[in-house]
Amino acid sequence: MPEVARLLSLSRGSAYALVREGTIPALRMGGRWIIPKRRFHAWLDGLTEEGRR
């Protein structure tokens, strides 16, 4: 999660909040959140495409 927060220029708490609300694609495995790298980058690419329109 710290890597995702750093990539998005967010605090760690804000990144966790976005994961919990479903904005950032993630999976819950036990007590941990897993963010699949390919899904995250696809989601991020979609955000940058929306910004270009």
BELURZI-V827195 format. One record per backbone hydrogen bond with DSSP energy under -0.5 kcal/mol. NH is the residue of the N-H (numbers start at 1). CO is the residue of the C=O. If there is no record, write none. Layout:
<<NH,CO> <NH,CO>>
This chain:
<<5,1> <6,2> <7,3> <8,4> <9,6> <10,5> <15,11> <16,12> <17,13> <18,14> <19,15> <20,16> <21,17> <22,19> <23,18> <24,18> <25,23> <27,34> <29,27> <29,32> <30,28> <32,29> <34,27> <36,34> <40,36> <41,37> <42,38> <43,39> <44,40> <45,41> <46,42> <47,43> <48,44> <49,45> <50,46> <51,47> <52,48> <52,49> <53,49> <53,50>>
